[in-house]
Each structure stands twice: as structure tokens, then as C-alpha cells.
């Protein structure tokens, strides 16, 4: 596995580009030669639109024809590069599409956002391309903000989507004040990242203090004892089960590092990992603005860094990986107990191609 690279980015534009399908990584010059089992797509996204349609976009160099199928019927055809907008069945839990090339392995994709009444940041962890040209499966692992406001309809939807395990990364006080609502039959596990530490428990007095608190918290997520134990438990659960959801309160910090670590372990490029991390700013924009708009300007300025995700925060986690472990592979092995054999098993379960 390559050393961790510090990704420099000062804007949420990268996250917006990812949401629009514009930030997909290009194929590595050292990628293995494509064969019948390779996924020929270098970029592909599904975006659900407010008007009851979905837009499917793709790039598959060297492919002559791509057939787009949904619910066992062909809905569109195109060439090596294309974008089509099709009307979807009203009321579907998710709008799934199969992108079938004339050679190579097809992709099974949906919009990454799971639209629920009680969450703002519930997302599929899959749908990303790795450095070696494989893709992270969708419909296997999910990330979210708090679940205490899930409606009965939300719970029924998650049951239909096959959610079998919920891993709660929050502190005891958060769990007590806002208990999870969990779908019937799903296992609920606690993996408290902060577990009694003083991290994130005091209020900063200036924006600079707030940002410094977030940076320090993200370092703790890598090297703190309770954090290592929590993420070890989470990765074990993902390795052993399908339909796993992990979450914290806003679904952006403890959850953000869990997602970044998982995707990096699977070989997703650093720039894509960063874009996925920053996407919380987009998904949580309305909720964050609702909080800030009710605060005096000075207090809002202090509070905003706590609501944001910023490149400096995630880079702090990766810096801690390098400083404490020397490499990401060493972090996986020594920090969260994922050895080479277990990593290969995780790849077999979660990667296509």
C-alpha cells in the first residue's frame, strides 16, 4: 500500500465536483491490464433529481457500447462516454441502475444519498473507483448522522434495504440523550470513539480555538486508545457482516474518519477520499445554516468550525497516521488490528473487478 499523501484543498468545490461525478480518478499508469473481469469504467455516477428522474453518467475508455438497465429493462444506450436522464418508478426505496459495457464487468449503482425523513447525511459508502481500477460495491456499508429521529417509515425502508447492523460511534451522554432507533432485527453495537475523554467536550472561545480543537480531535481518532478500540470493532463488524451502518451525531467527524480509513484501506485515491469527506458540508448545509442563523454573529463565527468539515481536519488524521505508525498499512495492522490476510478478505467482499 502506498504511503499516505497529504491532500491539500481549501474549498468544498472538490466535494461538489464529486457529487456531480466530475472528480472521479483516472486510471493509474501502473494499473493491471484490463481483462474480461476488469471494470472498464473510469467514472460513473447516478444522481436522483427532484423531478422524479435519475441521471446516469459514465466514462469507459475503449468501450463501444454501454447499456443502461433498471428493474430488468433497458432504459438507455450510449457509447464510451455518456449521460442520460430517465424517469424512475415513483416511491422506490432506491433507484438502481446496471451499467453494462460490451466487455468487462458491469457496475450496479444508485445515488449515494439515502433519503430519509429523520437524517440529513445518510450515505452509501460505495460507488468509488480504486487506484487499480476496481470499484467499491454499493449497498453493503453505510454511514450516517444520528438515528434518533428516524420515522417508522424510515425504519421500514432500512429493513427493506437490508440493514443488519448499526455501529454507534457516539459517547454515552449522546446515546442517552438521543437513543438510536434501529430497524427490527438489526444488531446494535456501541463503539465509543471518545469514551470518557475530554475531546470535544469544552466550548472554544475563538474560531481559531475551534479549528484547533477539531484538528486535535481528528488526531485523537487515529492514536487515542478508545478510538483505536472503537475502529477495530467497527472494521471487524464490516468484515464479518453485510448491511453495516456506522454513525455518530452529525455523521462527519468520527464517522468521517471511519469512512476515510475504510476507503483508503480499499485503495480509493486520496483525492476521492477527501472529496467524500468534504461532501458532508453539502449534505449538512441546510442543517448547519439553521443552527448558525439562530446565533449572534460572534458566537456563530466560533461555532462554524465545529459544524464544518475542512481539509485540515482530515489531513490532521493522516498526519497522525504517518507520525505514529509510519504508513497507513502499519496503522491498519498496529492501530486497528487489520492484517494483510484480513485486508484481502475485506477487498474480496467489498470490491468489484
VOVEX-941515 format. One record per residue (C-alpha): residue in one letter; x, y, z. Coordinates in steps of 0.05 Angstrom, whole numbers. Layout:
BEGIN
SITE:resn:u:v:w
SITE:A:X:Y:Z
...
***
This chain:
BEGIN
SITE:resn:u:v:w
SITE:X:0:0:0
SITE:X:27:68:-18
SITE:X:46:118:37
SITE:X:-8:166:60
SITE:X:-7:230:19
SITE:X:-27:296:49
SITE:X:-83:324:7
SITE:X:-85:400:1
SITE:X:-152:431:-13
SITE:X:-182:496:12
SITE:X:-252:492:-15
SITE:X:-314:449:-15
SITE:X:-312:453:-91
SITE:X:-279:385:-93
SITE:X:-337:355:-55
SITE:X:-386:388:-102
SITE:X:-348:360:-161
SITE:X:-351:291:-131
SITE:X:-427:296:-122
SITE:X:-433:315:-195
SITE:X:-388:258:-218
SITE:X:-332:305:-240
SITE:X:-278:283:-192
SITE:X:-271:210:-210
SITE:X:-198:189:-211
SITE:X:-165:170:-276
SITE:X:-133:102:-287
SITE:X:-64:92:-258
SITE:X:-7:84:-308
SITE:X:13:22:-268
SITE:X:-57:-9:-266
SITE:X:-61:-82:-287
SITE:X:-81:-95:-359
SITE:X:-156:-98:-369
SITE:X:-185:-167:-379
SITE:X:-254:-197:-381
SITE:X:-263:-187:-306
SITE:X:-240:-115:-304
SITE:X:-289:-58:-295
SITE:X:-276:-13:-356
SITE:X:-309:48:-325
SITE:X:-263:103:-300
SITE:X:-321:146:-277
SITE:X:-395:132:-264
SITE:X:-449:163:-222
SITE:X:-524:161:-210
SITE:X:-558:225:-187
SITE:X:-631:226:-167
SITE:X:-667:290:-187
SITE:X:-724:326:-153
SITE:X:-770:317:-214
SITE:X:-774:241:-208
SITE:X:-716:226:-256
SITE:X:-646:199:-247
SITE:X:-585:220:-286
SITE:X:-534:166:-302
SITE:X:-465:190:-326
SITE:X:-405:147:-344
SITE:X:-337:144:-377
SITE:X:-310:78:-402
SITE:X:-250:86:-449
SITE:X:-244:32:-501
SITE:X:-316:10:-495
SITE:X:-361:16:-557
SITE:X:-429:7:-524
SITE:X:-457:16:-454
SITE:X:-528:-9:-439
SITE:X:-564:22:-380
SITE:X:-613:-24:-347
SITE:X:-661:-13:-289
SITE:X:-711:-63:-259
SITE:X:-693:-115:-312
SITE:X:-706:-70:-371
SITE:X:-662:-29:-417
SITE:X:-674:45:-406
SITE:X:-617:75:-448
SITE:X:-556:60:-491
SITE:X:-494:100:-504
SITE:X:-421:98:-523
SITE:X:-356:102:-484
SITE:X:-378:168:-451
SITE:X:-448:189:-438
SITE:X:-501:219:-393
SITE:X:-575:201:-395
SITE:X:-634:223:-353
SITE:X:-690:174:-345
SITE:X:-756:173:-307
SITE:X:-757:125:-249
SITE:X:-811:87:-212
SITE:X:-845:132:-160
SITE:X:-835:112:-88
SITE:X:-776:66:-99
SITE:X:-730:58:-38
SITE:X:-670:68:-84
SITE:X:-664:76:-159
SITE:X:-613:23:-180
SITE:X:-580:20:-248
SITE:X:-536:-32:-282
SITE:X:-484:-2:-328
SITE:X:-467:-59:-376
SITE:X:-407:-50:-423
SITE:X:-396:-91:-485
SITE:X:-336:-122:-450
SITE:X:-314:-125:-378
SITE:X:-352:-125:-312
SITE:X:-415:-82:-305
SITE:X:-429:-34:-248
SITE:X:-490:-35:-203
SITE:X:-501:37:-178
SITE:X:-551:83:-145
SITE:X:-549:153:-118
SITE:X:-503:154:-57
SITE:X:-552:192:-13
SITE:X:-605:150:23
SITE:X:-664:198:30
SITE:X:-697:191:98
SITE:X:-743:236:137
SITE:X:-701:233:200
SITE:X:-630:242:174
SITE:X:-591:291:130
SITE:X:-525:254:119
SITE:X:-543:180:109
SITE:X:-499:155:52
SITE:X:-475:93:17
SITE:X:-400:83:28
SITE:X:-392:51:-40
SITE:X:-391:73:-112
SITE:X:-318:95:-114
SITE:X:-262:72:-160
SITE:X:-196:48:-131
SITE:X:-127:63:-157
SITE:X:-122:-5:-191
SITE:X:-189:2:-227
SITE:X:-235:-37:-182
SITE:X:-298:-6:-151
SITE:X:-326:-6:-81
SITE:X:-393:-43:-80
SITE:X:-455:-3:-64
SITE:X:-509:-29:-18
SITE:X:-461:-62:31
SITE:X:-436:-8:80
SITE:X:-469:57:101
SITE:X:-452:119:142
SITE:X:-499:168:175
SITE:X:-513:222:226
SITE:X:-556:208:288
SITE:X:-614:159:282
SITE:X:-658:183:339
SITE:X:-705:220:292
SITE:X:-717:163:244
SITE:X:-791:154:230
SITE:X:-827:87:226
SITE:X:-826:94:150
SITE:X:-751:105:153
SITE:X:-742:43:195
SITE:X:-784:2:147
SITE:X:-743:28:88
SITE:X:-677:9:122
SITE:X:-704:-60:135
SITE:X:-721:-68:61
SITE:X:-651:-43:43
SITE:X:-621:-100:83
SITE:X:-592:-61:142
SITE:X:-569:-114:192
SITE:X:-521:-80:238
SITE:X:-515:-10:268
SITE:X:-449:13:300
SITE:X:-457:74:344
SITE:X:-393:115:350
SITE:X:-421:165:400
SITE:X:-406:179:473
SITE:X:-451:154:529
SITE:X:-481:223:540
SITE:X:-501:228:467
SITE:X:-531:158:467
SITE:X:-571:174:530
SITE:X:-599:240:505
SITE:X:-615:216:435
SITE:X:-622:139:434
SITE:X:-617:105:366
SITE:X:-678:80:331
SITE:X:-657:15:299
SITE:X:-693:-27:246
SITE:X:-727:-90:271
SITE:X:-678:-148:271
SITE:X:-616:-105:264
SITE:X:-559:-113:315
SITE:X:-540:-50:354
SITE:X:-467:-44:375
SITE:X:-431:11:413
SITE:X:-361:31:391
SITE:X:-349:95:431
SITE:X:-292:132:397
SITE:X:-283:185:452
SITE:X:-306:142:512
SITE:X:-298:189:571
SITE:X:-242:231:543
SITE:X:-244:307:545
SITE:X:-242:313:470
SITE:X:-297:357:440
SITE:X:-328:369:509
SITE:X:-309:442:520
SITE:X:-331:503:481
SITE:X:-276:543:447
SITE:X:-275:619:453
SITE:X:-249:638:384
SITE:X:-254:610:313
SITE:X:-180:593:316
SITE:X:-190:553:381
SITE:X:-249:517:349
SITE:X:-208:496:289
SITE:X:-150:475:333
SITE:X:-199:433:374
SITE:X:-223:398:311
SITE:X:-152:385:288
SITE:X:-133:355:355
SITE:X:-196:313:357
SITE:X:-180:284:289
SITE:X:-110:266:312
SITE:X:-141:231:372
SITE:X:-185:189:326
SITE:X:-121:157:300
SITE:X:-79:148:362
SITE:X:-126:152:421
SITE:X:-135:85:457
SITE:X:-211:88:457
SITE:X:-212:109:384
SITE:X:-167:51:363
SITE:X:-212:2:401
SITE:X:-275:31:370
SITE:X:-250:29:299
SITE:X:-222:-40:309
SITE:X:-291:-63:329
SITE:X:-323:-27:270
SITE:X:-276:-58:219
SITE:X:-288:-127:249
SITE:X:-363:-117:241
SITE:X:-355:-95:169
SITE:X:-311:-155:154
SITE:X:-359:-204:185
SITE:X:-427:-178:163
SITE:X:-465:-147:105
SITE:X:-511:-87:112
SITE:X:-470:-49:164
SITE:X:-484:23:183
SITE:X:-437:66:226
SITE:X:-455:134:252
SITE:X:-442:190:302
SITE:X:-483:253:316
SITE:X:-470:295:253
SITE:X:-441:238:212
SITE:X:-379:278:194
SITE:X:-322:272:245
SITE:X:-319:204:279
SITE:X:-358:177:221
SITE:X:-316:216:171
SITE:X:-251:184:195
SITE:X:-283:115:195
SITE:X:-303:125:123
SITE:X:-236:154:103
SITE:X:-199:97:136
SITE:X:-243:44:103
SITE:X:-237:75:33
SITE:X:-162:85:40
SITE:X:-154:13:62
SITE:X:-192:-9:-1
SITE:X:-146:31:-46
SITE:X:-190:91:-62
SITE:X:-146:150:-82
SITE:X:-132:205:-31
SITE:X:-166:259:-71
SITE:X:-230:218:-75
SITE:X:-227:203:-1
SITE:X:-221:278:13
SITE:X:-279:294:-33
SITE:X:-323:243:2
SITE:X:-304:272:69
SITE:X:-319:344:48
SITE:X:-386:323:19
SITE:X:-415:328:90
SITE:X:-412:404:81
SITE:X:-460:397:23
SITE:X:-507:346:54
SITE:X:-509:383:121
SITE:X:-512:454:92
SITE:X:-585:466:110
SITE:X:-580:437:180
SITE:X:-516:476:194
SITE:X:-546:541:169
SITE:X:-607:530:213
SITE:X:-562:527:274
SITE:X:-517:586:255
SITE:X:-575:631:236
SITE:X:-601:630:308
SITE:X:-535:650:339
SITE:X:-506:720:348
SITE:X:-453:733:294
SITE:X:-394:728:342
SITE:X:-418:662:370
SITE:X:-435:636:301
SITE:X:-363:650:278
SITE:X:-337:608:336
SITE:X:-386:552:325
SITE:X:-379:546:249
SITE:X:-312:509:251
SITE:X:-345:457:295
SITE:X:-401:445:244
SITE:X:-355:444:183
SITE:X:-311:390:155
SITE:X:-247:420:129
SITE:X:-186:392:93
SITE:X:-143:410:153
SITE:X:-184:364:197
SITE:X:-176:301:154
SITE:X:-104:318:138
SITE:X:-91:320:213
SITE:X:-114:248:218
SITE:X:-69:226:161
SITE:X:-11:266:191
SITE:X:-22:228:256
SITE:X:-20:162:218
SITE:X:47:180:188
SITE:X:77:206:253
SITE:X:52:149:298
SITE:X:56:90:250
SITE:X:99:110:191
SITE:X:49:85:138
SITE:X:-24:71:130
SITE:X:-12:-4:125
SITE:X:23:-1:192
SITE:X:-36:37:221
SITE:X:-84:-17:197
SITE:X:-41:-71:227
SITE:X:-20:-39:293
SITE:X:-75:12:305
SITE:X:-138:-25:285
SITE:X:-115:-97:281
SITE:X:-127:-109:206
SITE:X:-72:-154:179
SITE:X:-56:-169:106
SITE:X:-100:-232:104
SITE:X:-160:-195:134
SITE:X:-149:-137:87
SITE:X:-151:-184:27
SITE:X:-216:-214:53
SITE:X:-245:-144:61
SITE:X:-226:-129:-11
SITE:X:-258:-193:-36
SITE:X:-323:-174:0
SITE:X:-327:-101:-18
SITE:X:-292:-92:-86
SITE:X:-317:-107:-156
SITE:X:-269:-123:-213
***
